Amino acid sequence: MPMFPPISLEILVLALGFILLLAESFSNSTNKRGLAHIAIFCLGWIFAISFFTASAPATVAPGSYWNFYSGDGVSLVFKRIALLTTIGVLVLALDYEAALAKLLPSAHVGAGTGEFYILPLFTCAGLMLMASAVDLVMAFAALELVTISFYVLVAYARRSHASLEAGVKYLILGALSTGFIVYGVTWIFGLTGETHFTKVAEKLAHLRGDDTAILFAFLLILVGLGFKVAAVPFQSWVPDVYEGAPTPVTAFLSVGSKAAGFLLFLRVLEPFLGVHSILPKVLQVLALVAGATLIFGNLAAMPQNSLKRLLAYSSIGHAGYLLTAIACIGAGGGLLLGVGATVGYYLFAYMLMTLLAFAVLTLVSVNSKGEDIQHFNGLSKRSPFLAFAMVVAMSSLAGVPLTAGFYGKFLVFAQIIQAHHWVLLSLGVITVGAGFYYYFRVVAAMYWHDPQETAPISVAPLSKITISLLIASIFYFGINPNPVLSALRTSAPSVAAAAH
């Protein structure tokens, strides 16, 4: 079978988005569900095509787009994560349609939802371009494509004051973080005269007497990307935006932006790790941010009664685990594999369990008219299938053995032990215990409390298939992580090597 160039994946997703936008514009039907089904079907085919793409050429001609774009194995793994996440979000959007229709200024059910099914395609294309970006200009352009799409999606429920408030907060703070990134890129270009990551690394490594300027550039980039991955102290937007945004958009924010943001973070971080004179300070700042993110995210999640806010603070905590692994780069890679592969596997596991949690949350909130934990009371009697799915999601998020979430945390702790970072290890153990408490509050509500409503919850066939696949994947990749690790191991970002 012929091999496709890696850039063909982004081209196909963008083409699909434009075609569906045109179809939606000229359609007289108020029922837009067909657009979502077409998008899901086509994204499935694009995901299959991703296994038949060629790698980037070994030698790059001057002026070629390969100077801005990487077709390596790790970027391909993250593109598959973006595709699978988008498919899952579209399935959630179909379940959420009835609730969304009440929050749109339209008299017809389904009218106005077309763009809600199409905009995630452009977000997906941006996430894929971010995964392949090896140039600061390319990374910034892809980041803006993702961010602008999210601005619209977060505030999409125009009759909901919470959604509009979330959109305004995300817009203002997102623009502020973008300003930091632009200033950081400008500062780096002023120091090196380059924007390509490899060339920037070479120039920074040979600079003499400019440690303060290099550290300042690093801090600017850290502030900007810290907002994107919800790291403390740049996480203030997360709870309100997650709670106010439509539930499928919250799932997309939690999974998609975090996955591409962390890969971009690794790529941008690598040039600074090559500057040996500032390496201890860089790792010290990363460890401080990681520890603060771990503590704040997990402890703030404990008293939450809204499941959306609980998952919001939980996502901050998971960002802390990922940052902890990155802060241990100086140890040279960890017990099992490199930092890049550890982060990649953790994000893949996080995608599975978070999508599963939000899939159940969407169905329960639509049928129970609420998103608080109390609305999950007695769910085992109303829908044993959904209750079991949520048990699997919460168990994996907490890190119960034989789940993908457990193995992801195991890899992170392996990095910490290899680095002899005992403070971060202690914080990690404490916060894992906190996670068990607040995740299993949901399990207790489903099985030990009496239901507030007795009507059974019906699950559409497509949603049932999606949830079943997510459950099976969490167990399969928790027991046998090698398919993901082998893909990541072959060409993981060389951040650990750069630390030397």
C-alpha positions as CSV (number, residue, x, y, z in Angstrom):
1,M,0.0,0.0,0.0
2,P,1.4,3.5,-0.9
3,M,2.7,5.6,2.0
4,F,1.1,9.0,2.6
5,P,3.2,12.0,3.6
6,P,2.6,13.0,7.3
7,I,1.2,16.4,6.4
8,S,-1.6,14.7,4.5
9,L,-3.4,14.0,7.9
10,E,-3.7,17.7,8.7
11,I,-4.8,18.4,5.1
12,L,-7.5,15.8,5.2
13,V,-8.9,17.1,8.6
14,L,-8.9,20.7,7.4
15,A,-10.5,19.7,4.0
16,L,-13.2,17.8,5.9
17,G,-13.9,20.8,8.1
18,F,-14.3,23.2,5.2
19,I,-16.5,20.7,3.2
20,L,-18.8,20.2,6.2
21,L,-18.9,24.0,6.8
22,L,-20.1,24.5,3.2
23,A,-22.6,21.7,3.5
24,E,-24.0,23.1,6.7
25,S,-24.2,26.6,5.2
26,F,-26.3,25.4,2.2
27,S,-28.4,22.9,4.1
28,N,-32.0,23.8,4.9
29,S,-32.5,21.1,7.4
30,T,-32.4,22.0,11.1
31,N,-31.2,18.5,12.0
32,K,-27.4,18.6,12.0
33,R,-26.7,15.2,13.5
34,G,-25.7,13.9,10.1
35,L,-22.7,16.3,10.1
36,A,-21.4,14.7,13.3
37,H,-21.8,11.2,11.9
38,I,-20.0,12.1,8.7
39,A,-17.2,13.7,10.7
40,I,-16.9,10.7,13.0
41,F,-16.8,8.3,10.0
42,C,-14.2,10.4,8.1
43,L,-12.0,10.9,11.2
44,G,-12.0,7.1,11.7
45,W,-10.6,6.7,8.2
46,I,-8.0,9.4,8.7
47,F,-7.0,7.6,11.9
48,A,-6.6,4.4,9.9
49,I,-4.5,6.3,7.3
50,S,-2.2,7.5,10.0
51,F,-0.8,3.9,10.2
52,F,0.3,4.2,6.5
53,T,2.2,7.5,6.6
54,A,5.8,7.9,5.8
55,S,8.3,9.5,8.1
56,A,10.0,12.8,7.5
57,P,13.0,12.8,5.0
58,A,16.4,12.4,6.5
59,T,17.8,15.4,4.6
60,V,15.8,18.6,4.3
61,A,16.1,21.0,1.4
62,P,16.4,24.7,2.2
63,G,13.0,26.4,2.2
64,S,11.2,23.1,2.5
65,Y,8.2,22.9,4.8
66,W,10.0,20.2,6.7
67,N,12.0,23.0,8.3
68,F,8.9,23.9,10.2
69,Y,7.2,20.4,10.4
70,S,8.2,17.2,12.0
71,G,6.9,13.8,10.8
72,D,8.6,11.7,13.6
73,G,7.0,8.8,15.4
74,V,6.1,10.8,18.5
75,S,4.3,13.5,16.7
76,L,2.3,10.8,14.9
77,V,1.3,9.2,18.2
78,F,0.0,12.6,19.4
79,K,-1.9,13.1,16.2
80,R,-3.7,9.8,16.8
81,I,-4.5,11.0,20.3
82,A,-5.9,14.2,18.8
83,L,-8.0,12.2,16.3
84,L,-9.4,9.8,18.9
85,T,-10.1,12.6,21.2
86,T,-12.1,14.5,18.5
87,I,-14.1,11.4,17.7
88,G,-14.9,10.9,21.3
89,V,-15.9,14.6,21.7
90,L,-18.2,14.4,18.7
91,V,-19.9,11.3,20.2
92,L,-20.4,13.3,23.4
93,A,-21.8,16.2,21.4
94,L,-24.5,14.0,19.9
95,D,-25.6,13.0,23.4
96,Y,-25.4,16.6,24.5
97,E,-27.5,18.0,21.6
98,A,-30.8,18.2,23.5
99,A,-29.3,20.1,26.4
100,L,-27.4,22.4,24.0
101,A,-30.5,23.2,21.9
102,K,-32.1,24.7,24.9
103,L,-29.2,27.1,25.4
104,L,-29.1,28.4,21.8
105,P,-31.2,31.3,20.5
106,S,-33.2,29.2,18.1
107,A,-36.8,28.1,18.0
108,H,-36.0,24.8,16.3
109,V,-34.4,21.8,18.1
110,G,-31.1,21.1,16.4
111,A,-30.8,24.5,14.7
112,G,-27.5,26.2,15.4
113,T,-25.7,23.0,16.4
114,G,-24.0,22.5,13.0
115,E,-20.9,24.5,13.9
116,F,-20.7,22.8,17.2
117,Y,-20.0,19.6,15.3
118,I,-17.6,21.2,12.8
119,L,-15.4,23.4,14.9
120,P,-13.8,20.5,16.7
121,L,-12.3,19.5,13.4
122,F,-10.3,22.7,13.1
123,T,-9.3,22.3,16.7
124,C,-8.1,18.8,15.9
125,A,-6.1,20.1,12.9
126,G,-4.5,22.7,15.2
127,L,-3.6,20.1,17.8
128,M,-2.0,17.9,15.1
129,L,0.0,20.8,13.7
130,M,1.2,21.7,17.3
131,A,2.4,18.1,17.6
132,S,4.5,18.4,14.5
133,A,5.8,21.9,15.0
134,V,9.6,22.2,15.2
135,D,9.6,26.0,14.7
136,L,8.4,28.7,17.0
137,V,6.5,30.4,14.3
138,M,4.7,27.2,13.3
139,A,4.0,26.3,16.9
140,F,2.5,29.7,17.5
141,A,0.3,29.6,14.4
142,A,-1.0,26.1,15.3
143,L,-1.6,27.2,18.9
144,E,-3.7,30.1,17.8
145,L,-5.8,27.9,15.6
146,V,-6.6,25.7,18.6
147,T,-7.2,28.6,20.9
148,I,-9.5,30.6,18.7
149,S,-11.6,27.5,18.1
150,F,-11.9,27.0,21.8
151,Y,-12.9,30.6,22.4
152,V,-16.0,30.0,20.2
153,L,-16.7,26.5,21.6
154,V,-16.5,27.5,25.3
155,A,-19.0,30.3,24.8
156,Y,-21.2,28.4,22.4
157,A,-24.2,28.0,24.7
158,R,-25.2,31.7,24.3
159,R,-28.3,31.5,26.6
160,S,-26.1,30.2,29.4
161,H,-24.6,33.0,31.6
162,A,-22.1,30.5,32.9
163,S,-20.9,29.6,29.3
164,L,-20.6,33.3,28.3
165,E,-18.7,34.1,31.5
166,A,-16.4,31.1,30.9
167,G,-15.8,32.3,27.3
168,V,-14.9,35.8,28.5
169,K,-12.5,34.5,31.1
170,Y,-10.9,32.1,28.7
171,L,-10.6,34.8,26.0
172,I,-9.0,37.4,28.3
173,L,-6.6,35.1,30.1
174,G,-5.8,33.2,26.8
175,A,-4.9,36.5,25.1
176,L,-2.7,37.4,28.1
177,S,-0.9,34.0,27.9
178,T,-0.5,34.4,24.1
179,G,1.2,37.8,24.7
180,F,3.8,36.1,27.0
181,I,4.4,33.5,24.3
182,V,4.9,36.1,21.6
183,Y,7.2,38.1,23.9
184,G,9.2,34.9,24.7
185,V,9.5,34.0,21.0
186,T,10.6,37.6,20.2
187,W,13.2,37.4,23.0
188,I,14.6,34.0,21.8
189,F,14.8,35.4,18.2
190,G,16.6,38.4,19.5
191,L,19.2,36.2,21.3
192,T,19.7,33.7,18.5
193,G,18.4,35.1,15.3
194,E,16.6,31.7,14.8
195,T,13.2,30.2,15.4
196,H,13.8,26.6,14.5
197,F,14.1,24.5,17.7
198,T,17.3,22.7,16.7
199,K,19.0,25.9,15.5
200,V,17.9,27.8,18.6
201,A,19.4,25.0,20.8
202,E,22.7,25.3,18.9
203,K,22.9,29.1,19.3
204,L,21.8,29.1,23.0
205,A,24.4,26.4,23.8
206,H,27.2,28.7,22.5
207,L,26.0,32.0,24.1
208,R,28.3,33.3,26.8
209,G,27.4,35.7,29.5
210,D,23.7,35.9,28.6
211,D,22.4,33.5,31.3
212,T,19.9,36.1,32.7
213,A,18.5,36.8,29.2
214,I,18.1,33.1,28.5
215,L,16.4,32.5,31.8
216,F,14.1,35.4,31.1
217,A,13.1,33.9,27.8
218,F,12.5,30.6,29.5
219,L,10.2,32.2,32.1
220,L,8.2,33.9,29.4
221,I,7.6,30.7,27.5
222,L,6.9,28.9,30.8
223,V,4.2,31.4,31.7
224,G,2.5,31.2,28.3
225,L,2.6,27.4,28.0
226,G,1.8,27.0,31.8
227,F,-1.6,28.5,31.1
228,K,-2.2,26.0,28.3
229,V,-1.4,23.0,30.4
230,A,-3.1,24.4,33.6
231,A,0.0,24.5,35.7
232,V,0.1,26.5,39.0
233,P,0.1,29.5,39.3
234,F,-1.5,29.9,35.9
235,Q,-4.5,27.6,36.5
236,S,-7.1,30.2,37.8
237,W,-9.2,29.9,34.6
238,V,-9.6,26.1,34.8
239,P,-12.5,25.6,37.3
240,D,-14.8,28.3,36.0
241,V,-14.2,27.6,32.3
242,Y,-14.6,23.8,32.7
243,E,-17.8,24.3,34.7
244,G,-19.3,26.9,32.3
245,A,-18.4,25.4,29.0
246,P,-20.6,22.7,27.3
247,T,-19.6,19.3,28.7
248,P,-18.1,18.0,25.4
249,V,-16.0,21.1,25.1
250,T,-14.8,20.6,28.7
251,A,-13.7,17.1,27.7
252,F,-11.9,18.5,24.7
253,L,-10.2,21.2,26.8
254,S,-9.1,18.7,29.4
255,V,-7.7,16.1,27.0
256,G,-6.8,17.6,23.6
257,S,-5.2,20.9,24.6
258,K,-3.2,19.3,27.4
259,A,-1.8,16.6,25.1
260,A,-0.6,18.9,22.4
261,G,0.5,21.5,25.0
262,F,2.8,19.1,26.8
263,L,4.4,17.9,23.6
264,L,5.0,21.5,22.6
265,F,6.3,22.2,26.1
266,L,8.9,19.4,25.7
267,R,10.0,20.6,22.3
268,V,10.3,24.2,23.4
269,L,12.1,23.2,26.7
270,E,14.8,21.2,24.9
271,P,16.9,24.1,23.7
272,F,17.1,25.5,27.2
273,L,18.2,22.2,28.6
274,G,21.3,22.4,26.4
275,V,22.5,25.5,28.2
276,H,24.4,23.8,31.1
277,S,25.0,27.0,33.1
278,I,21.3,27.5,33.6
279,L,20.2,23.8,33.7
280,P,20.0,23.6,37.5
281,K,17.9,26.7,37.7
282,V,15.5,25.5,35.0
283,L,15.0,22.2,36.7
284,Q,14.5,23.9,40.0
285,V,11.8,26.1,38.6
286,L,10.1,23.1,37.0
287,A,10.2,21.1,40.2
288,L,8.7,24.1,42.1
289,V,5.9,24.5,39.6
290,A,5.3,20.7,39.5
291,G,5.1,20.5,43.3
292,A,2.7,23.4,43.6
293,T,0.5,22.0,40.8
294,L,0.4,18.6,42.5
295,I,-0.6,20.0,45.9
296,F,-3.1,22.6,44.6
297,G,-4.9,20.4,42.1
298,N,-5.4,17.4,44.3
299,L,-6.2,19.2,47.5
300,A,-8.6,21.6,45.9
301,A,-10.5,18.7,44.3
302,M,-11.3,17.1,47.6
303,P,-14.2,19.4,48.8
304,Q,-15.8,19.8,45.4
305,N,-19.5,18.7,44.9
306,S,-19.7,19.5,41.2
307,L,-18.2,16.7,39.2
308,K,-17.2,19.1,36.5
309,R,-15.2,21.2,39.0
310,L,-13.8,18.0,40.6
311,L,-12.5,16.9,37.2
312,A,-11.2,20.4,36.5
313,Y,-9.1,20.4,39.7
314,S,-8.2,16.8,38.9
315,S,-6.8,17.9,35.5
316,I,-4.6,20.4,37.3
317,G,-3.3,17.5,39.5
318,H,-2.6,15.3,36.5
319,A,-0.7,18.3,35.0
320,G,1.4,18.2,38.1
321,Y,2.3,14.5,37.6
322,L,3.4,15.3,34.1
323,L,5.4,18.3,35.1
324,T,7.0,16.1,37.8
325,A,8.3,13.7,35.2
326,I,9.7,16.6,33.1
327,A,11.4,18.1,36.2
328,C,13.3,14.8,36.6
329,I,14.9,15.1,33.1
330,G,18.4,15.7,34.6
331,A,18.5,12.0,35.8
332,G,18.9,10.9,32.2
333,G,15.7,9.2,31.4
334,G,14.2,7.1,34.2
335,L,14.1,3.4,35.1
336,L,12.2,2.2,32.0
337,L,12.3,4.8,29.2
338,G,12.7,8.5,28.4
339,V,10.7,11.4,29.7
340,G,9.1,12.0,26.3
341,A,7.7,8.5,26.2
342,T,6.6,8.7,29.8
343,V,4.7,11.9,29.1
344,G,3.3,10.4,25.9
345,Y,1.9,7.3,27.6
346,Y,0.5,9.2,30.5
347,L,-1.4,11.5,28.2
348,F,-2.7,8.6,26.1
349,A,-4.0,7.0,29.3
350,Y,-5.4,10.3,30.5
351,M,-7.3,10.6,27.2
352,L,-9.0,7.2,27.6
353,M,-10.1,7.7,31.2
354,T,-11.1,11.3,30.9
355,L,-13.2,10.8,27.8
356,L,-14.9,7.9,29.6
357,A,-15.7,10.0,32.7
358,F,-17.1,12.8,30.6
359,A,-19.1,10.4,28.4
360,V,-20.9,9.2,31.5
361,L,-21.2,12.7,32.9
362,T,-22.8,13.9,29.7
363,L,-25.5,11.2,29.8
364,V,-26.2,11.6,33.5
365,S,-26.4,15.4,33.4
366,V,-28.8,15.3,30.4
367,N,-31.1,12.8,32.1
368,S,-30.7,14.2,35.7
369,K,-30.7,18.0,35.0
370,G,-27.5,18.5,36.9
371,E,-23.7,17.8,37.1
372,D,-23.2,17.6,40.9
373,I,-22.1,14.3,42.5
374,Q,-25.5,14.0,44.1
375,H,-27.0,13.5,40.7
376,F,-25.0,10.2,40.5
377,N,-26.7,8.9,43.6
378,G,-28.0,5.4,42.9
379,L,-26.8,5.4,39.3
380,S,-26.1,1.6,39.6
381,K,-29.9,1.1,39.8
382,R,-30.8,3.5,37.0
383,S,-28.0,2.3,34.6
384,P,-25.6,-0.5,35.8
385,F,-23.7,-0.1,32.5
386,L,-23.0,3.6,33.1
387,A,-22.2,3.0,36.8
388,F,-19.6,0.4,35.9
389,A,-18.1,2.7,33.2
390,M,-17.7,5.4,35.8
391,V,-16.1,3.0,38.3
392,V,-13.5,2.1,35.6
393,A,-12.9,5.8,34.8
394,M,-12.5,6.8,38.4
395,S,-10.3,3.8,39.2
396,S,-8.0,4.6,36.4
397,L,-7.8,8.3,37.2
398,A,-7.0,7.3,40.8
399,G,-4.4,4.8,39.7
400,V,-5.8,1.4,40.6
401,P,-3.6,-1.5,39.3
402,L,-4.4,-3.1,36.0
403,T,-5.7,0.2,34.5
404,A,-3.9,2.5,32.1
405,G,-3.9,5.3,34.7
406,F,-1.9,3.1,37.1
407,Y,0.8,2.3,34.6
408,G,1.0,6.0,33.7
409,K,1.6,7.0,37.3
410,F,4.0,4.1,37.7
411,L,6.2,5.5,34.9
412,V,6.1,9.0,36.5
413,F,7.2,7.6,39.9
414,A,9.9,5.6,38.1
415,Q,11.3,8.9,36.8
416,I,11.1,10.5,40.3
417,I,13.0,7.6,41.9
418,Q,15.6,7.5,39.2
419,A,16.2,11.3,39.8
420,H,16.3,10.8,43.6
421,H,13.8,13.6,44.0
422,W,12.4,12.6,47.3
423,V,10.4,15.8,48.0
424,L,8.5,15.3,44.8
425,L,8.1,11.6,45.6
426,S,6.6,12.4,49.0
427,L,4.2,14.9,47.4
428,G,3.3,12.4,44.7
429,V,2.4,9.7,47.3
430,I,0.3,12.1,49.4
431,T,-1.6,13.4,46.4
432,V,-2.3,9.9,45.1
433,G,-4.0,9.2,48.4
434,A,-6.0,12.4,48.1
435,G,-7.0,11.3,44.6
436,F,-8.4,8.0,45.9
437,Y,-10.6,9.9,48.3
438,Y,-12.3,12.3,45.9
439,Y,-12.5,9.9,43.0
440,F,-14.2,7.2,45.0
441,R,-16.7,9.7,46.5
442,V,-18.4,9.4,43.1
443,V,-18.3,5.5,43.3
444,A,-19.8,5.7,46.8
445,A,-22.6,7.9,45.5
446,M,-23.5,5.5,42.7
447,Y,-23.6,2.4,44.8
448,W,-24.3,3.3,48.4
449,H,-26.8,6.2,48.1
450,D,-30.4,6.1,47.2
451,P,-31.3,7.6,43.7
452,Q,-32.9,11.0,43.6
453,E,-34.6,9.9,40.3
454,T,-35.8,6.5,39.4
455,A,-36.2,6.8,35.6
456,P,-33.7,4.5,33.8
457,I,-31.1,6.2,31.5
458,S,-31.0,5.0,27.9
459,V,-27.7,4.9,26.1
460,A,-27.6,5.3,22.3
461,P,-25.9,2.5,20.4
462,L,-23.0,4.7,19.2
463,S,-22.4,5.9,22.7
464,K,-22.6,2.4,24.1
465,I,-20.0,1.2,21.6
466,T,-17.7,4.2,22.4
467,I,-17.9,3.7,26.1
468,S,-17.3,-0.1,25.8
469,L,-14.2,0.5,23.6
470,L,-12.9,3.0,26.2
471,I,-13.4,0.5,29.1
472,A,-11.7,-2.2,27.1
473,S,-8.8,0.1,26.1
474,I,-8.2,1.2,29.7
475,F,-7.8,-2.4,30.9
476,Y,-5.9,-3.6,27.8
477,F,-3.3,-0.8,27.8
478,G,-3.0,-1.0,31.6
479,I,-2.1,-4.7,31.3
480,N,-0.2,-4.5,28.0
481,P,1.2,-0.9,27.5
482,N,3.8,-2.1,24.9
483,P,1.9,-1.0,21.7
484,V,1.9,2.6,22.9
485,L,5.4,2.5,24.5
486,S,7.0,0.9,21.4
487,A,5.7,3.7,19.2
488,L,6.9,6.4,21.6
489,R,10.2,4.7,22.4
490,T,11.4,4.6,18.9
491,S,11.6,8.4,18.4
492,A,10.8,10.1,21.7
493,P,11.9,13.7,22.1
494,S,15.5,13.7,23.2
495,V,14.9,16.0,26.1
496,A,16.8,13.6,28.5
497,A,19.8,13.6,26.2
498,A,19.7,17.4,26.0
499,A,19.9,17.6,29.8
500,H,23.4,16.3,29.6
